Amino acid sequence: MISSEERKAMVQPCCPLLSVSAQCRLLSLNRSNFYYIPTAESGENLAIMLQMDKQYFKTPFYGALRLTAELILSGYKVNIKRVRRLMKIVNWPTIYREPRTTISDKTHYKYPYLLRGLKIERCNQVWAMDITYIPMKTGFMYLAAIIDLNSRYVVQWSLSNTMSAEWCTEVLNGAIKNHGTPEIFNTDQGSQFTSEIFINTLIDNGIKISMDGRGRALDNIFIERLWRSVKYENIYLNVYENGLSLWEGLEKYFQFYNHQRLHQSLGYHTPKEKYVLAA
């Protein structure tokens, strides 16, 4: 499947036969995605974001106030407004129990969490998907991945400079094309996953939809563990210069993770071995 970035590169602004709008339509490319140019963050902000990313695995329950205090103690000159903006960029989902009085936005699709008490015992019974921030030397990108919860096998992953619903749907379609469909698909309540295009893809494929409670990132604990492994075993040990070197590094890592990395919880089998045995 052609990614949105590849389709974006195919658009020719000076084409005399087709307008940019028509080309985007033919390529099923959101026109706003074509025109979007990410604004570069300062070197100081990138350093703060990297610190925040590492801090999350230590204190995922920190909110903006405590995180601001932690950064100040570490020597950064930040205020609450700046920290809140950077928290959104690094996709920091503070873990807390939501008050019972909270009322969900009825204009958004919301589905119950189906995994509580569920015994996951076979391949393609449950897939989970999430997005995380990935730092580079001079910028950052977002990584999306889908894992099979029974085997911990990463069935699909992708990089992007934006967290769009279209991108997430492309990743989902790629996983379905390569591995079939799961019985249940679990995500958080992020706007990408509650979007019409994403939800309809799941419904059209007969997949049951499960969503974590808002603010309960560890409901999706298995993919949180994947992020920790990816970052501590690869991202933080390397200084990737750009998107290409990052993609090449992650391609090697996920090959290692799926085919060579032994998991104690899997009886010291690899995810690939477990996925094939369970299939």
C-alpha positions as CSV (number, residue, x, y, z in Angstrom):
1,M,0.0,0.0,0.0
2,I,1.3,3.5,-0.9
3,S,1.7,5.7,2.1
4,S,0.4,9.2,2.4
5,E,4.0,10.6,2.2
6,E,4.6,8.7,-1.0
7,R,1.3,9.9,-2.5
8,K,2.3,13.5,-1.4
9,A,5.5,13.2,-3.4
10,M,3.5,12.2,-6.5
11,V,1.6,15.5,-6.6
12,Q,2.9,17.9,-9.2
13,P,1.9,21.5,-8.4
14,C,2.9,22.8,-11.9
15,C,1.0,20.1,-13.8
16,P,-0.9,21.9,-16.7
17,L,-3.6,19.1,-16.9
18,L,-4.7,18.7,-13.4
19,S,-5.0,21.1,-10.5
20,V,-3.5,20.2,-7.1
21,S,-7.0,19.6,-5.8
22,A,-7.8,17.1,-8.5
23,Q,-4.5,15.3,-8.1
24,C,-5.1,15.0,-4.3
25,R,-8.6,13.6,-5.0
26,L,-7.3,11.0,-7.5
27,L,-4.6,9.9,-5.0
28,S,-7.1,9.9,-2.0
29,L,-4.8,12.4,-0.3
30,N,-6.2,15.0,2.1
31,R,-5.2,18.4,0.6
32,S,-4.4,19.9,4.0
33,N,-1.9,17.1,4.4
34,F,-0.2,18.0,1.1
35,Y,0.2,21.7,2.1
36,Y,1.2,21.0,5.7
37,I,4.8,21.8,6.5
38,P,5.7,21.0,10.1
39,T,7.2,23.9,12.1
40,A,10.6,23.1,13.5
41,E,11.0,23.2,17.2
42,S,14.0,24.9,18.8
43,G,17.0,22.9,20.0
44,E,16.0,23.6,23.6
45,N,12.4,22.4,23.1
46,L,13.7,19.2,21.5
47,A,15.9,18.6,24.5
48,I,12.9,19.2,26.9
49,M,10.7,16.9,24.8
50,L,13.3,14.1,25.0
51,Q,13.5,14.6,28.7
52,M,9.7,14.4,29.0
53,D,9.6,11.3,26.9
54,K,12.1,9.5,29.2
55,Q,10.3,10.9,32.3
56,Y,7.0,9.4,31.2
57,F,8.2,5.9,31.7
58,K,9.1,6.8,35.3
59,T,6.1,8.9,36.2
60,P,3.2,8.5,33.8
61,F,0.8,9.8,36.5
62,Y,2.4,13.3,36.5
63,G,0.2,16.1,35.3
64,A,1.4,19.4,33.8
65,L,2.1,21.0,37.2
66,R,4.3,18.3,38.6
67,L,6.0,17.8,35.3
68,T,6.8,21.5,35.1
69,A,8.3,21.4,38.6
70,E,10.4,18.3,37.6
71,L,11.7,20.1,34.6
72,I,12.6,23.2,36.5
73,L,14.5,21.0,39.1
74,S,16.4,19.5,36.1
75,G,17.5,23.0,35.1
76,Y,15.1,23.9,32.3
77,K,13.5,27.4,32.3
78,V,9.9,26.5,31.5
79,N,6.4,27.6,32.5
80,I,3.1,25.7,32.7
81,K,1.9,27.0,29.3
82,R,5.1,25.8,27.5
83,V,5.0,22.4,29.2
84,R,1.3,21.8,28.3
85,R,2.1,22.6,24.6
86,L,5.0,20.2,24.6
87,M,3.0,17.5,26.4
88,K,0.5,17.5,23.5
89,I,3.4,17.1,21.0
90,V,4.9,14.2,22.8
91,N,1.5,12.7,23.2
92,W,1.7,12.5,27.1
93,P,-1.4,10.7,28.3
94,T,-1.5,11.3,32.1
95,I,-2.8,8.3,33.9
96,Y,-5.7,9.1,36.3
97,R,-9.2,7.8,37.2
98,E,-11.8,9.9,35.5
99,P,-14.5,11.3,37.7
100,R,-17.9,9.7,37.3
101,T,-19.4,13.1,36.6
102,T,-17.5,13.5,33.3
103,I,-19.8,13.6,30.3
104,S,-18.4,12.4,27.0
105,D,-18.7,14.4,23.8
106,K,-21.7,12.8,22.1
107,T,-20.5,13.9,18.7
108,H,-17.6,11.5,18.9
109,Y,-17.6,7.7,18.6
110,K,-16.9,6.0,21.9
111,Y,-16.9,2.3,22.6
112,P,-16.6,0.3,25.8
113,Y,-13.3,-1.4,27.0
114,L,-13.7,-5.1,26.1
115,L,-10.5,-6.5,27.5
116,R,-11.2,-6.4,31.3
117,G,-11.3,-9.9,32.5
118,L,-10.9,-11.3,29.0
119,K,-8.6,-14.3,28.6
120,I,-6.5,-13.7,25.5
121,E,-5.4,-17.2,24.3
122,R,-5.1,-17.2,20.5
123,C,-3.6,-15.5,17.6
124,N,-5.6,-12.6,16.1
125,Q,-8.0,-12.6,19.0
126,V,-7.1,-9.1,20.0
127,W,-4.9,-6.4,18.3
128,A,-4.0,-3.1,19.9
129,M,-2.8,0.1,18.3
130,D,-1.2,3.2,19.7
131,I,1.0,6.2,18.6
132,T,4.1,7.5,20.3
133,Y,6.6,10.4,19.9
134,I,10.0,9.5,18.5
135,P,12.9,12.1,18.9
136,M,15.6,12.6,16.3
137,K,18.7,14.8,16.3
138,T,17.0,17.8,14.6
139,G,13.3,17.0,15.0
140,F,10.8,14.3,15.7
141,M,8.3,12.0,14.1
142,Y,5.4,9.8,15.3
143,L,5.4,6.0,15.3
144,A,2.2,4.0,15.1
145,A,2.2,0.2,15.7
146,I,-0.3,-2.6,15.8
147,I,0.5,-5.7,17.9
148,D,-1.2,-9.0,18.4
149,L,-1.7,-9.3,22.2
150,N,-1.4,-13.1,22.4
151,S,2.0,-13.2,20.7
152,R,3.3,-9.6,21.1
153,Y,3.9,-9.8,17.4
154,V,4.1,-6.4,15.7
155,V,1.8,-6.9,12.7
156,Q,2.2,-3.4,11.3
157,W,4.1,-0.1,12.0
158,S,4.6,3.2,10.3
159,L,6.2,6.6,10.7
160,S,4.6,10.0,10.0
161,N,5.2,13.7,10.8
162,T,1.5,14.2,11.7
163,M,-1.0,12.1,13.8
164,S,-3.8,12.1,11.2
165,A,-6.8,9.7,11.0
166,E,-6.0,9.0,7.4
167,W,-2.5,7.8,8.4
168,C,-3.8,5.6,11.2
169,T,-6.4,4.1,8.8
170,E,-3.6,3.3,6.3
171,V,-1.7,1.4,9.0
172,L,-4.8,-0.5,9.9
173,N,-5.6,-1.4,6.3
174,G,-2.0,-2.6,5.8
175,A,-2.2,-4.9,8.8
176,I,-5.5,-6.4,7.6
177,K,-4.1,-6.9,4.1
178,N,-1.0,-8.7,5.5
179,H,-2.5,-10.7,8.4
180,G,-6.3,-10.8,8.1
181,T,-8.7,-9.4,10.7
182,P,-8.7,-9.7,14.5
183,E,-11.8,-10.4,16.5
184,I,-11.3,-7.3,18.7
185,F,-9.3,-4.1,18.1
186,N,-8.3,-2.0,21.1
187,T,-7.1,1.7,21.1
188,D,-7.3,4.7,23.3
189,Q,-9.9,7.5,22.8
190,G,-7.6,9.6,20.6
191,S,-9.3,11.7,17.9
192,Q,-7.6,9.6,15.2
193,F,-9.2,6.4,16.6
194,T,-12.6,7.9,17.1
195,S,-12.7,9.4,13.6
196,E,-15.3,8.3,11.1
197,I,-12.8,6.9,8.6
198,F,-11.1,4.8,11.2
199,I,-14.2,3.5,12.9
200,N,-15.9,2.6,9.6
201,T,-12.9,0.6,8.5
202,L,-13.2,-1.5,11.6
203,I,-17.0,-1.9,11.3
204,D,-16.7,-2.7,7.5
205,N,-14.3,-5.6,8.4
206,G,-16.6,-7.0,11.1
207,I,-14.1,-6.2,13.9
208,K,-15.3,-5.5,17.5
209,I,-14.2,-2.1,18.8
210,S,-12.6,-1.7,22.3
211,M,-11.4,1.6,23.7
212,D,-9.4,2.4,26.9
213,G,-11.0,4.7,29.4
214,R,-10.0,8.3,29.0
215,G,-6.8,9.0,30.9
216,R,-6.1,5.3,31.5
217,A,-3.1,4.7,29.2
218,L,-2.2,1.5,31.0
219,D,-5.4,-0.2,30.0
220,N,-3.3,-0.7,26.8
221,I,-0.4,-2.0,28.9
222,F,1.1,-4.4,26.3
223,I,1.7,-1.7,23.7
224,E,3.0,0.6,26.4
225,R,5.6,-2.1,27.1
226,L,6.4,-2.2,23.4
227,W,7.1,1.6,23.4
228,R,9.4,1.2,26.4
229,S,11.3,-1.6,24.6
230,V,11.6,0.3,21.4
231,K,12.9,3.4,23.1
232,Y,15.3,2.0,25.6
233,E,16.7,-0.7,23.3
234,N,16.9,1.4,20.2
235,I,15.8,5.1,20.1
236,Y,17.7,6.4,23.2
237,L,20.8,4.4,22.2
238,N,21.0,6.0,18.8
239,V,21.0,9.6,17.5
240,Y,19.0,9.4,14.3
241,E,19.7,12.3,12.0
242,N,16.5,12.3,9.9
243,G,13.4,10.4,9.0
244,L,15.2,8.0,6.6
245,S,17.8,6.9,9.1
246,L,15.1,6.6,11.7
247,W,13.0,4.4,9.4
248,E,16.0,2.2,8.6
249,G,16.8,1.8,12.3
250,L,13.3,0.9,13.2
251,E,13.0,-1.5,10.3
252,K,16.0,-3.4,11.8
253,Y,14.7,-3.2,15.3
254,F,11.3,-4.6,14.5
255,Q,12.9,-7.4,12.6
256,F,14.9,-8.1,15.7
257,Y,11.9,-7.7,18.0
258,N,9.6,-10.0,16.0
259,H,12.1,-12.7,14.9
260,Q,15.0,-12.8,17.5
261,R,14.1,-11.1,20.8
262,L,13.1,-13.8,23.4
263,H,10.2,-12.9,25.7
264,Q,10.1,-14.4,29.2
265,S,6.3,-14.1,29.2
266,L,6.2,-16.2,26.0
267,G,8.3,-19.0,27.5
268,Y,11.4,-17.6,25.8
269,H,9.9,-17.8,22.4
270,T,10.0,-15.0,19.9
271,P,6.8,-13.1,18.9
272,K,7.1,-14.6,15.4
273,E,7.3,-18.2,16.7
274,K,4.4,-17.6,19.0
275,Y,2.3,-16.0,16.3
276,V,3.0,-18.8,13.8
277,L,2.3,-21.5,16.5
278,A,-0.9,-19.9,17.5
279,A,-2.1,-19.3,13.9
